[in-house]
Structures are given as C-alpha cells and as structure tokens.
Amino acid sequence: MDRSTAPSAERRLGGALEPVIGQVFFSPEAHDGYAELGFERPSRRSGDVQLPDGPAYFTSRGSVMGDVSGEVIASAFAVFDPRVVVPCVEHGWTLTDAVTICATRDRGALGQMERILGADPAGRSRVEELLVRATDELPVEGRPLAAGITGLDDPDHPLGIIWRRGDLLREYRGDSHTAAWITAGFDAVQIGLLTECFWGLPARSYARTRGWTDDDFDVAADTLRSLGLIDTDGAFTAAGRDARENIEHVTDAQMAPVMSVIGDHIDELISLLDPWGAAIRSAGGYLASGPHDLAAQTF
C-alpha cells in the first residue's frame, strides 16, 4: 500500500469527530451521573483527563442496544476480552437499566460539550445540518451499535442533534471497522497487536487495556508470525503493514453511504469540527494525543 498519500476523507472525518463525541467517556458530568446510579467514581487519570470506570463504560456505551447481556456487548465492542466485559455488565445491570443510564450518558456528554464549547459554538447550525444529512437515511444492517443509536430520539438540547448524530457516525465507522477485520480473518487479540504496530505503539501496551493476558498475546503473536505479518520482535513486516492498511481501506469503503450524501461538503464539516475537538482536548475533556494516553489503562 502507498502510505505516502494524505489520509482519506473518511479517516479525517473520523478523526475530527472523535474528540467531539468520544469525550463522553471522559466527561466529569457523565462520571458524576454514573456515580449517582451506584457506579464507582473514576480513580485513574491520564494527565488532566479522568479515565472511565469499567462497569460504567461497558454498560453506558452498550445501553444504546437496550438491556442486553454482557456477551452481546462484548461481541458488539469486539476488541475487549469477554471475560472482563461480562462481569462488568452483569454488575452494571444490578445498578441501573439501559434507559436510565443511556439518558445519564446523554446528559454527561452534552454537559461537557456545553461547558467547554458553549451552547452555540461557531458553525453549530451548519454542523447539525450536515450530520443530519449524513445520518437520516443511513443503512445500519450488520452494525449493532449504530443500529441501537438510530432507535433513540435526538436529545432536547441545543447540541442534542449533533451529539446523537455524531455518536451514530462514530459507532457506524466502528462497526464497519469490526466487520473489516473479521472479514480479513483476524481475531480481537491479533487485530490489537497489528493496530499497535499501525499506530507505532509498544507491543502489548494499548491492546492490554482491552483485558487480554500474556498467554492471549503469545498465541496471537505466534499466529501473526506464522502468517508472515510480524517479525520475531513483534514489528510489522511489509505484508503485515499492507494487511493492516487494507483493513482501513475496507472500512473507508463502507463509509460510502455517508460520503455520498455529504459530498463536496466534507472538508467544510471537518474544518468546523476540528476547532471544537481542539478546545475539548485543551480543556481536559479528551485525551491529548489519542491511544498513546491509554497505554497504562486497565478495566
């Protein structure tokens, strides 16, 4: 694959949306709401950012699908060890139900957005217009998290449509990415190791935050070496880099329903979202540089 070209528009949109929408996982307003439901308050930080409590994370994000089992949530999230996810979700459902924690999640996301950006940040109406255009007729077959979000109303808040439709697009790409690596024949541990190489992270650092053990990593690494995708030090081979890059290309291709309706306005949308994301990062509402900051986190 030619890695000298600029990132695709699909990936740039995902990157612009990430801090604006993914901030919900680090929102103090959300953490406070979950604590009121009986979850633990976060005890870990990455710089100025509060890292989420595991049971609250799995239960709140999974709540868009309803009161489903831990096995279903583990399957939808895909990259986490079910041995970690299932007990976290079982505990979460002893404290609350999907409707309640989903509403709490909405309030937490919107509370932090409004605190940092204000209720009417520059470009709000245009971002709302483009996100509605991108999601009103979005097909969600085979995309469980995105499908769950389509069943939810837009919150009654000045930023409510942006939050809901942005969350839908974020999970739509995530669901599509899962489909891409499953189709390529990888399992969750293998894709974790390949992604660390792809991002330039130390082996077994970020992937460890997904709950996997050294034995799991050993088995996955042996398989990837036997396929000629990593070398004896765990680094990419040329074939491994191409295989991992191809997963991103396949994911990009699945974003066609979004890109076809946004069309030539994609750069405009990204340019409006980027300052919002920068403001959220600067205020400690999202990780400063992305997955690198999560390397020490465990659920």
Secondary structure as GFF3:
##gff-version 3
##sequence-region A 1 299
A	DSSP	alpha_helix	9	22	.	.	.	ID=ss1
A	DSSP	three_ten_helix	23	26	.	.	.	ID=ss2
A	DSSP	alpha_helix	28	36	.	.	.	ID=ss3
A	DSSP	beta_strand	45	46	.	.	.	ID=ss4
A	DSSP	beta_strand	49	50	.	.	.	ID=ss5
A	DSSP	alpha_helix	54	62	.	.	.	ID=ss6
A	DSSP	three_ten_helix	63	65	.	.	.	ID=ss7
A	DSSP	alpha_helix	70	77	.	.	.	ID=ss8
A	DSSP	alpha_helix	82	95	.	.	.	ID=ss9
A	DSSP	alpha_helix	98	117	.	.	.	ID=ss10
A	DSSP	alpha_helix	124	135	.	.	.	ID=ss11
A	DSSP	alpha_helix	144	150	.	.	.	ID=ss12
A	DSSP	alpha_helix	160	183	.	.	.	ID=ss13
A	DSSP	alpha_helix	188	199	.	.	.	ID=ss14
A	DSSP	three_ten_helix	207	210	.	.	.	ID=ss15
A	DSSP	alpha_helix	214	226	.	.	.	ID=ss16
A	DSSP	alpha_helix	238	254	.	.	.	ID=ss17
A	DSSP	alpha_helix	256	262	.	.	.	ID=ss18
A	DSSP	three_ten_helix	263	265	.	.	.	ID=ss19
A	DSSP	alpha_helix	266	282	.	.	.	ID=ss20
A	DSSP	three_ten_helix	291	294	.	.	.	ID=ss21
###
